Amino acid sequence: MDKKIETLSTVRIKHTNDLYKIVDSLNRTLKEDDLMFGLALDEEDNEKAIFTIYRT
């Protein structure tokens, strides 16, 4: 069975060293609600991060 991942929201925010801890906590807490959270550095601006919310 193929599950499709749907992007619900994407936002660019200031990057901080501990930001991944929030994303990790959200993923652990809300995975049973079919939500997944992603974090990536903005390729155009290394001081920004891209935070994305997905429905799985």
mmCIF file of the N, C-alpha and C atoms, coordinates in Angstrom:
data_MODEL
# 
_entry.id   MODEL 
# 
loop_
_atom_site.group_PDB 
_atom_site.id 
_atom_site.type_symbol 
_atom_site.label_atom_id 
_atom_site.label_alt_id 
_atom_site.label_comp_id 
_atom_site.label_asym_id 
_atom_site.label_entity_id 
_atom_site.label_seq_id 
_atom_site.pdbx_PDB_ins_code 
_atom_site.Cartn_x 
_atom_site.Cartn_y 
_atom_site.Cartn_z 
_atom_site.occupancy 
_atom_site.B_iso_or_equiv 
_atom_site.pdbx_formal_charge 
_atom_site.auth_seq_id 
_atom_site.auth_comp_id 
_atom_site.auth_asym_id 
_atom_site.auth_atom_id 
_atom_site.pdbx_PDB_model_num 
ATOM 1   N N  . MET A 1 1  ? 0.837  -1.177 0.000  1.00 0.00 ? 1  MET A N  1 
ATOM 2   C CA . MET A 1 1  ? 0.000  0.000  0.000  1.00 0.00 ? 1  MET A CA 1 
ATOM 3   C C  . MET A 1 1  ? 0.886  1.246  0.000  1.00 0.00 ? 1  MET A C  1 
ATOM 4   N N  . ASP A 1 2  ? 0.670  2.139  -0.979 1.00 0.00 ? 2  ASP A N  1 
ATOM 5   C CA . ASP A 1 2  ? 1.452  3.370  -1.071 1.00 0.00 ? 2  ASP A CA 1 
ATOM 6   C C  . ASP A 1 2  ? 0.832  4.457  -0.209 1.00 0.00 ? 2  ASP A C  1 
ATOM 7   N N  . LYS A 1 3  ? 1.636  5.030  0.641  1.00 0.00 ? 3  LYS A N  1 
ATOM 8   C CA . LYS A 1 3  ? 1.202  6.175  1.435  1.00 0.00 ? 3  LYS A CA 1 
ATOM 9   C C  . LYS A 1 3  ? 1.805  7.423  0.816  1.00 0.00 ? 3  LYS A C  1 
ATOM 10  N N  . LYS A 1 4  ? 0.979  8.420  0.621  1.00 0.00 ? 4  LYS A N  1 
ATOM 11  C CA . LYS A 1 4  ? 1.445  9.672  0.053  1.00 0.00 ? 4  LYS A CA 1 
ATOM 12  C C  . LYS A 1 4  ? 1.717  10.655 1.185  1.00 0.00 ? 4  LYS A C  1 
ATOM 13  N N  . ILE A 1 5  ? 2.817  11.372 1.079  1.00 0.00 ? 5  ILE A N  1 
ATOM 14  C CA . ILE A 1 5  ? 3.163  12.389 2.061  1.00 0.00 ? 5  ILE A CA 1 
ATOM 15  C C  . ILE A 1 5  ? 2.702  13.735 1.523  1.00 0.00 ? 5  ILE A C  1 
ATOM 16  N N  . GLU A 1 6  ? 1.895  14.436 2.316  1.00 0.00 ? 6  GLU A N  1 
ATOM 17  C CA . GLU A 1 6  ? 1.342  15.720 1.919  1.00 0.00 ? 6  GLU A CA 1 
ATOM 18  C C  . GLU A 1 6  ? 2.013  16.835 2.725  1.00 0.00 ? 6  GLU A C  1 
ATOM 19  N N  . THR A 1 7  ? 2.498  17.851 2.043  1.00 0.00 ? 7  THR A N  1 
ATOM 20  C CA . THR A 1 7  ? 3.079  19.009 2.711  1.00 0.00 ? 7  THR A CA 1 
ATOM 21  C C  . THR A 1 7  ? 1.957  19.923 3.180  1.00 0.00 ? 7  THR A C  1 
ATOM 22  N N  . LEU A 1 8  ? 1.916  20.185 4.480  1.00 0.00 ? 8  LEU A N  1 
ATOM 23  C CA . LEU A 1 8  ? 0.877  21.043 5.054  1.00 0.00 ? 8  LEU A CA 1 
ATOM 24  C C  . LEU A 1 8  ? 1.334  22.487 5.189  1.00 0.00 ? 8  LEU A C  1 
ATOM 25  N N  . SER A 1 9  ? 2.610  22.677 5.532  1.00 0.00 ? 9  SER A N  1 
ATOM 26  C CA . SER A 1 9  ? 3.102  24.027 5.772  1.00 0.00 ? 9  SER A CA 1 
ATOM 27  C C  . SER A 1 9  ? 4.621  24.052 5.678  1.00 0.00 ? 9  SER A C  1 
ATOM 28  N N  . THR A 1 10 ? 5.150  25.150 5.175  1.00 0.00 ? 10 THR A N  1 
ATOM 29  C CA . THR A 1 10 ? 6.599  25.365 5.127  1.00 0.00 ? 10 THR A CA 1 
ATOM 30  C C  . THR A 1 10 ? 6.873  26.802 5.530  1.00 0.00 ? 10 THR A C  1 
ATOM 31  N N  . VAL A 1 11 ? 7.865  26.977 6.390  1.00 0.00 ? 11 VAL A N  1 
ATOM 32  C CA . VAL A 1 11 ? 8.216  28.321 6.843  1.00 0.00 ? 11 VAL A CA 1 
ATOM 33  C C  . VAL A 1 11 ? 9.739  28.423 6.973  1.00 0.00 ? 11 VAL A C  1 
ATOM 34  N N  . ARG A 1 12 ? 10.275 29.584 6.650  1.00 0.00 ? 12 ARG A N  1 
ATOM 35  C CA . ARG A 1 12 ? 11.710 29.848 6.817  1.00 0.00 ? 12 ARG A CA 1 
ATOM 36  C C  . ARG A 1 12 ? 11.885 30.621 8.120  1.00 0.00 ? 12 ARG A C  1 
ATOM 37  N N  . ILE A 1 13 ? 12.806 30.136 8.946  1.00 0.00 ? 13 ILE A N  1 
ATOM 38  C CA . ILE A 1 13 ? 13.036 30.749 10.253 1.00 0.00 ? 13 ILE A CA 1 
ATOM 39  C C  . ILE A 1 13 ? 14.529 30.893 10.484 1.00 0.00 ? 13 ILE A C  1 
ATOM 40  N N  . LYS A 1 14 ? 14.886 31.696 11.479 1.00 0.00 ? 14 LYS A N  1 
ATOM 41  C CA . LYS A 1 14 ? 16.298 31.866 11.828 1.00 0.00 ? 14 LYS A CA 1 
ATOM 42  C C  . LYS A 1 14 ? 16.838 30.547 12.385 1.00 0.00 ? 14 LYS A C  1 
ATOM 43  N N  . HIS A 1 15 ? 17.971 30.116 11.876 1.00 0.00 ? 15 HIS A N  1 
ATOM 44  C CA . HIS A 1 15 ? 18.582 28.863 12.317 1.00 0.00 ? 15 HIS A CA 1 
ATOM 45  C C  . HIS A 1 15 ? 19.247 29.046 13.682 1.00 0.00 ? 15 HIS A C  1 
ATOM 46  N N  . THR A 1 16 ? 18.992 28.104 14.574 1.00 0.00 ? 16 THR A N  1 
ATOM 47  C CA . THR A 1 16 ? 19.706 28.047 15.854 1.00 0.00 ? 16 THR A CA 1 
ATOM 48  C C  . THR A 1 16 ? 20.182 26.618 16.057 1.00 0.00 ? 16 THR A C  1 
ATOM 49  N N  . ASN A 1 17 ? 21.186 26.444 16.881 1.00 0.00 ? 17 ASN A N  1 
ATOM 50  C CA . ASN A 1 17 ? 21.780 25.117 17.068 1.00 0.00 ? 17 ASN A CA 1 
ATOM 51  C C  . ASN A 1 17 ? 20.836 24.099 17.694 1.00 0.00 ? 17 ASN A C  1 
ATOM 52  N N  . ASP A 1 18 ? 19.896 24.528 18.515 1.00 0.00 ? 18 ASP A N  1 
ATOM 53  C CA . ASP A 1 18 ? 19.004 23.602 19.202 1.00 0.00 ? 18 ASP A CA 1 
ATOM 54  C C  . ASP A 1 18 ? 17.656 23.397 18.510 1.00 0.00 ? 18 ASP A C  1 
ATOM 55  N N  . LEU A 1 19 ? 17.485 23.971 17.352 1.00 0.00 ? 19 LEU A N  1 
ATOM 56  C CA . LEU A 1 19 ? 16.212 23.869 16.638 1.00 0.00 ? 19 LEU A CA 1 
ATOM 57  C C  . LEU A 1 19 ? 15.824 22.419 16.351 1.00 0.00 ? 19 LEU A C  1 
ATOM 58  N N  . TYR A 1 20 ? 16.813 21.576 16.068 1.00 0.00 ? 20 TYR A N  1 
ATOM 59  C CA . TYR A 1 20 ? 16.528 20.167 15.759 1.00 0.00 ? 20 TYR A CA 1 
ATOM 60  C C  . TYR A 1 20 ? 15.867 19.463 16.943 1.00 0.00 ? 20 TYR A C  1 
ATOM 61  N N  . LYS A 1 21 ? 16.105 19.931 18.170 1.00 0.00 ? 21 LYS A N  1 
ATOM 62  C CA . LYS A 1 21 ? 15.502 19.297 19.349 1.00 0.00 ? 21 LYS A CA 1 
ATOM 63  C C  . LYS A 1 21 ? 13.985 19.460 19.345 1.00 0.00 ? 21 LYS A C  1 
ATOM 64  N N  . ILE A 1 22 ? 13.517 20.608 18.891 1.00 0.00 ? 22 ILE A N  1 
ATOM 65  C CA . ILE A 1 22 ? 12.077 20.838 18.806 1.00 0.00 ? 22 ILE A CA 1 
ATOM 66  C C  . ILE A 1 22 ? 11.464 19.932 17.747 1.00 0.00 ? 22 ILE A C  1 
ATOM 67  N N  . VAL A 1 23 ? 12.117 19.839 16.596 1.00 0.00 ? 23 VAL A N  1 
ATOM 68  C CA . VAL A 1 23 ? 11.617 18.992 15.510 1.00 0.00 ? 23 VAL A CA 1 
ATOM 69  C C  . VAL A 1 23 ? 11.604 17.526 15.945 1.00 0.00 ? 23 VAL A C  1 
ATOM 70  N N  . ASP A 1 24 ? 12.632 17.088 16.620 1.00 0.00 ? 24 ASP A N  1 
ATOM 71  C CA . ASP A 1 24 ? 12.693 15.716 17.115 1.00 0.00 ? 24 ASP A CA 1 
ATOM 72  C C  . ASP A 1 24 ? 11.563 15.437 18.104 1.00 0.00 ? 24 ASP A C  1 
ATOM 73  N N  . SER A 1 25 ? 11.328 16.358 19.007 1.00 0.00 ? 25 SER A N  1 
ATOM 74  C CA . SER A 1 25 ? 10.261 16.198 19.987 1.00 0.00 ? 25 SER A CA 1 
ATOM 75  C C  . SER A 1 25 ? 8.883  16.148 19.322 1.00 0.00 ? 25 SER A C  1 
ATOM 76  N N  . LEU A 1 26 ? 8.660  17.016 18.352 1.00 0.00 ? 26 LEU A N  1 
ATOM 77  C CA . LEU A 1 26 ? 7.393  16.997 17.619 1.00 0.00 ? 26 LEU A CA 1 
ATOM 78  C C  . LEU A 1 26 ? 7.199  15.671 16.891 1.00 0.00 ? 26 LEU A C  1 
ATOM 79  N N  . ASN A 1 27 ? 8.244  15.187 16.242 1.00 0.00 ? 27 ASN A N  1 
ATOM 80  C CA . ASN A 1 27 ? 8.145  13.907 15.520 1.00 0.00 ? 27 ASN A CA 1 
ATOM 81  C C  . ASN A 1 27 ? 7.835  12.756 16.468 1.00 0.00 ? 27 ASN A C  1 
ATOM 82  N N  . ARG A 1 28 ? 8.480  12.713 17.609 1.00 0.00 ? 28 ARG A N  1 
ATOM 83  C CA . ARG A 1 28 ? 8.240  11.635 18.574 1.00 0.00 ? 28 ARG A CA 1 
ATOM 84  C C  . ARG A 1 28 ? 6.833  11.701 19.170 1.00 0.00 ? 28 ARG A C  1 
ATOM 85  N N  . THR A 1 29 ? 6.354  12.918 19.403 1.00 0.00 ? 29 THR A N  1 
ATOM 86  C CA . THR A 1 29 ? 5.071  13.110 20.070 1.00 0.00 ? 29 THR A CA 1 
ATOM 87  C C  . THR A 1 29 ? 3.879  12.921 19.129 1.00 0.00 ? 29 THR A C  1 
ATOM 88  N N  . LEU A 1 30 ? 4.012  13.361 17.889 1.00 0.00 ? 30 LEU A N  1 
ATOM 89  C CA . LEU A 1 30 ? 2.849  13.431 17.005 1.00 0.00 ? 30 LEU A CA 1 
ATOM 90  C C  . LEU A 1 30 ? 2.862  12.427 15.850 1.00 0.00 ? 30 LEU A C  1 
ATOM 91  N N  . LYS A 1 31 ? 3.799  11.474 15.855 1.00 0.00 ? 31 LYS A N  1 
ATOM 92  C CA . LYS A 1 31 ? 3.846  10.518 14.744 1.00 0.00 ? 31 LYS A CA 1 
ATOM 93  C C  . LYS A 1 31 ? 2.588  9.657  14.673 1.00 0.00 ? 31 LYS A C  1 
ATOM 94  N N  . GLU A 1 32 ? 1.966  9.361  15.802 1.00 0.00 ? 32 GLU A N  1 
ATOM 95  C CA . GLU A 1 32 ? 0.748  8.550  15.792 1.00 0.00 ? 32 GLU A CA 1 
ATOM 96  C C  . GLU A 1 32 ? -0.457 9.333  15.283 1.00 0.00 ? 32 GLU A C  1 
ATOM 97  N N  . ASP A 1 33 ? -0.323 10.645 15.163 1.00 0.00 ? 33 ASP A N  1 
ATOM 98  C CA . ASP A 1 33 ? -1.362 11.486 14.581 1.00 0.00 ? 33 ASP A CA 1 
ATOM 99  C C  . ASP A 1 33 ? -1.106 11.713 13.086 1.00 0.00 ? 33 ASP A C  1 
ATOM 100 N N  . ASP A 1 34 ? -0.209 10.901 12.510 1.00 0.00 ? 34 ASP A N  1 
ATOM 101 C CA . ASP A 1 34 ? 0.135  10.971 11.086 1.00 0.00 ? 34 ASP A CA 1 
ATOM 102 C C  . ASP A 1 34 ? 0.748  12.305 10.686 1.00 0.00 ? 34 ASP A C  1 
ATOM 103 N N  . LEU A 1 35 ? 1.512  12.899 11.596 1.00 0.00 ? 35 LEU A N  1 
ATOM 104 C CA . LEU A 1 35 ? 2.230  14.135 11.297 1.00 0.00 ? 35 LEU A CA 1 
ATOM 105 C C  . LEU A 1 35 ? 3.730  13.879 11.364 1.00 0.00 ? 35 LEU A C  1 
ATOM 106 N N  . MET A 1 36 ? 4.459  14.568 10.494 1.00 0.00 ? 36 MET A N  1 
ATOM 107 C CA . MET A 1 36 ? 5.914  14.450 10.448 1.00 0.00 ? 36 MET A CA 1 
ATOM 108 C C  . MET A 1 36 ? 6.465  15.863 10.224 1.00 0.00 ? 36 MET A C  1 
ATOM 109 N N  . PHE A 1 37 ? 7.610  16.130 10.826 1.00 0.00 ? 37 PHE A N  1 
ATOM 110 C CA . PHE A 1 37 ? 8.197  17.463 10.776 1.00 0.00 ? 37 PHE A CA 1 
ATOM 111 C C  . PHE A 1 37 ? 9.608  17.365 10.219 1.00 0.00 ? 37 PHE A C  1 
ATOM 112 N N  . GLY A 1 38 ? 9.972  18.325 9.379  1.00 0.00 ? 38 GLY A N  1 
ATOM 113 C CA . GLY A 1 38 ? 11.296 18.317 8.770  1.00 0.00 ? 38 GLY A CA 1 
ATOM 114 C C  . GLY A 1 38 ? 12.004 19.639 9.001  1.00 0.00 ? 38 GLY A C  1 
ATOM 115 N N  . LEU A 1 39 ? 13.328 19.575 8.967  1.00 0.00 ? 39 LEU A N  1 
ATOM 116 C CA . LEU A 1 39 ? 14.158 20.760 9.149  1.00 0.00 ? 39 LEU A CA 1 
ATOM 117 C C  . LEU A 1 39 ? 15.347 20.658 8.216  1.00 0.00 ? 39 LEU A C  1 
ATOM 118 N N  . ALA A 1 40 ? 15.593 21.716 7.456  1.00 0.00 ? 40 ALA A N  1 
ATOM 119 C CA . ALA A 1 40 ? 16.730 21.739 6.530  1.00 0.00 ? 40 ALA A CA 1 
ATOM 120 C C  . ALA A 1 40 ? 17.304 23.146 6.504  1.00 0.00 ? 40 ALA A C  1 
ATOM 121 N N  . LEU A 1 41 ? 18.594 23.238 6.233  1.00 0.00 ? 41 LEU A N  1 
ATOM 122 C CA . LEU A 1 41 ? 19.206 24.554 6.047  1.00 0.00 ? 41 LEU A CA 1 
ATOM 123 C C  . LEU A 1 41 ? 18.763 25.117 4.703  1.00 0.00 ? 41 LEU A C  1 
ATOM 124 N N  . ASP A 1 42 ? 18.491 26.408 4.678  1.00 0.00 ? 42 ASP A N  1 
ATOM 125 C CA . ASP A 1 42 ? 18.159 27.088 3.431  1.00 0.00 ? 42 ASP A CA 1 
ATOM 126 C C  . ASP A 1 42 ? 19.431 27.154 2.586  1.00 0.00 ? 42 ASP A C  1 
ATOM 127 N N  . GLU A 1 43 ? 19.372 26.649 1.362  1.00 0.00 ? 43 GLU A N  1 
ATOM 128 C CA . GLU A 1 43 ? 20.559 26.627 0.494  1.00 0.00 ? 43 GLU A CA 1 
ATOM 129 C C  . GLU A 1 43 ? 21.009 28.026 0.089  1.00 0.00 ? 43 GLU A C  1 
ATOM 130 N N  . GLU A 1 44 ? 20.081 28.986 0.096  1.00 0.00 ? 44 GLU A N  1 
ATOM 131 C CA . GLU A 1 44 ? 20.413 30.350 -0.307 1.00 0.00 ? 44 GLU A CA 1 
ATOM 132 C C  . GLU A 1 44 ? 20.915 31.213 0.846  1.00 0.00 ? 44 GLU A C  1 
ATOM 133 N N  . ASP A 1 45 ? 20.589 30.824 2.080  1.00 0.00 ? 45 ASP A N  1 
ATOM 134 C CA . ASP A 1 45 ? 20.959 31.618 3.255  1.00 0.00 ? 45 ASP A CA 1 
ATOM 135 C C  . ASP A 1 45 ? 21.208 30.674 4.428  1.00 0.00 ? 45 ASP A C  1 
ATOM 136 N N  . ASN A 1 46 ? 22.467 30.448 4.763  1.00 0.00 ? 46 ASN A N  1 
ATOM 137 C CA . ASN A 1 46 ? 22.827 29.496 5.819  1.00 0.00 ? 46 ASN A CA 1 
ATOM 138 C C  . ASN A 1 46 ? 22.412 29.937 7.212  1.00 0.00 ? 46 ASN A C  1 
ATOM 139 N N  . GLU A 1 47 ? 21.939 31.162 7.364  1.00 0.00 ? 47 GLU A N  1 
ATOM 140 C CA . GLU A 1 47 ? 21.442 31.620 8.657  1.00 0.00 ? 47 GLU A CA 1 
ATOM 141 C C  . GLU A 1 47 ? 19.957 31.324 8.827  1.00 0.00 ? 47 GLU A C  1 
ATOM 142 N N  . LYS A 1 48 ? 19.328 30.770 7.805  1.00 0.00 ? 48 LYS A N  1 
ATOM 143 C CA . LYS A 1 48 ? 17.909 30.437 7.826  1.00 0.00 ? 48 LYS A CA 1 
ATOM 144 C C  . LYS A 1 48 ? 17.734 28.915 7.746  1.00 0.00 ? 48 LYS A C  1 
ATOM 145 N N  . ALA A 1 49 ? 16.650 28.448 8.346  1.00 0.00 ? 49 ALA A N  1 
ATOM 146 C CA . ALA A 1 49 ? 16.284 27.034 8.274  1.00 0.00 ? 49 ALA A CA 1 
ATOM 147 C C  . ALA A 1 49 ? 14.888 26.946 7.680  1.00 0.00 ? 49 ALA A C  1 
ATOM 148 N N  . ILE A 1 50 ? 14.604 25.823 7.046  1.00 0.00 ? 50 ILE A N  1 
ATOM 149 C CA . ILE A 1 50 ? 13.277 25.590 6.474  1.00 0.00 ? 50 ILE A CA 1 
ATOM 150 C C  . ILE A 1 50 ? 12.609 24.525 7.320  1.00 0.00 ? 50 ILE A C  1 
ATOM 151 N N  . PHE A 1 51 ? 11.507 24.887 7.957  1.00 0.00 ? 51 PHE A N  1 
ATOM 152 C CA . PHE A 1 51 ? 10.730 23.989 8.805  1.00 0.00 ? 51 PHE A CA 1 
ATOM 153 C C  . PHE A 1 51 ? 9.477  23.588 8.025  1.00 0.00 ? 51 PHE A C  1 
ATOM 154 N N  . THR A 1 52 ? 9.250  22.284 7.899  1.00 0.00 ? 52 THR A N  1 
ATOM 155 C CA . THR A 1 52 ? 8.122  21.790 7.111  1.00 0.00 ? 52 THR A CA 1 
ATOM 156 C C  . THR A 1 52 ? 7.291  20.813 7.932  1.00 0.00 ? 52 THR A C  1 
ATOM 157 N N  . ILE A 1 53 ? 5.971  20.914 7.787  1.00 0.00 ? 53 ILE A N  1 
ATOM 158 C CA . ILE A 1 53 ? 5.038  19.997 8.427  1.00 0.00 ? 53 ILE A CA 1 
ATOM 159 C C  . ILE A 1 53 ? 4.400  19.144 7.333  1.00 0.00 ? 53 ILE A C  1 
ATOM 160 N N  . TYR A 1 54 ? 4.395  17.829 7.557  1.00 0.00 ? 54 TYR A N  1 
ATOM 161 C CA . TYR A 1 54 ? 3.832  16.881 6.591  1.00 0.00 ? 54 TYR A CA 1 
ATOM 162 C C  . TYR A 1 54 ? 2.740  16.046 7.249  1.00 0.00 ? 54 TYR A C  1 
ATOM 163 N N  . ARG A 1 55 ? 1.785  15.609 6.441  1.00 0.00 ? 55 ARG A N  1 
ATOM 164 C CA . ARG A 1 55 ? 0.829  14.595 6.866  1.00 0.00 ? 55 ARG A CA 1 
ATOM 165 C C  . ARG A 1 55 ? 1.221  13.301 6.143  1.00 0.00 ? 55 ARG A C  1 
ATOM 166 N N  . THR A 1 56 ? 1.347  12.214 6.892  1.00 0.00 ? 56 THR A N  1 
ATOM 167 C CA . THR A 1 56 ? 1.775  10.938 6.306  1.00 0.00 ? 56 THR A CA 1 
ATOM 168 C C  . THR A 1 56 ? 0.614  9.985  6.169  1.00 0.00 ? 56 THR A C  1 
# 
